[in-house]
Amino acid sequence: MYVLYHHPFSQHVRRVVALMAEAGIDYDIRPVDLAAGEHMSPAYLKINPNHQIPTLLDGDVKIHESNAILRYLAAKHHLDDWYPTDLARRAAVEQWLDWGQCRLGPAVVDIVFNKVFAGERGDKSAIERGEAKLAELGPILEAGLRRTPYLTGDQPTIADLAIWSNLFHLTLADADPKSPNITAWLGRMMARKGVQQALPPRPAAA
Ligand SMILES: N[C@@H](CCC(=O)N[C@@H](CS)C(=O)NCC(=O)O)C(=O)O
């Protein structure tokens, strides 16, 4: 049985949970209390010296980096729709995965961490930096969704899960780009059963 180190508000965990739910892969959850600093504990640092979640254990195999986990699971379970074997399509998937990590991800962290999770400590200049970056990146994503319902074709891949988890995170700050292709794609992603299972718990009604 897989073991997944987890936090319900992590966008990086969320993409892994979504793939496992979509593919019907079972796993045990190990919650990591980020607010209490559990990710900095010597016990967790032995599991992931980068003090980050997710980490996936598969027997003796230990993997961190959410996109590496997506690739591993897709390859191990032969999820060829999620991680196409055709070279050109795979290259497009890899491109969006890396774009998400290198370009979009830092802007999302700047905005959402500081607007939603940091409370009074929220760094206004980081929010401005993130918003300026997002103003550049939103149109790139919008154009990427112009021709096909998902990023690389008619079916979603692990690239859609990775980028979706970032876009969902932006919705927590009401900062997601509201352009038509992104909005329609976000709706298609949110309607998926596995994706639904990866959403954070709703706050209890007052
Ligand atoms: N590149 C990593 C980023 C993971 C990451 O930033 N995780 C956050 C939670 S969303 C975390 O654990 N932060 C705690 C820290 O960096 O100390 C991945 O894709 O898995």
The ligand as an ORCA input file, in Angstrom:
! r2SCAN-3c Opt
* xyz 0 1
  N       8.305     21.363     -5.624
  C       7.582     20.730     -4.548
  C       6.908     21.813     -3.713
  C       6.191     21.226     -2.500
  C       5.741     22.316     -1.542
  O       6.056     23.510     -1.715
  N       4.990     21.892     -0.544
  C       4.559     22.853      0.483
  C       3.089     22.639      0.806
  S       2.085     23.021     -0.619
  C       5.359     22.593      1.744
  O       5.505     21.458      2.138
  N       5.870     23.668      2.341
  C       6.642     23.610      3.554
  C       8.049     24.096      3.357
  O       8.449     24.412      2.223
  O       8.763     24.177      4.350
  C       6.555     19.751     -5.124
  O       6.120     19.948     -6.264
  O       6.212     18.757     -4.445
*
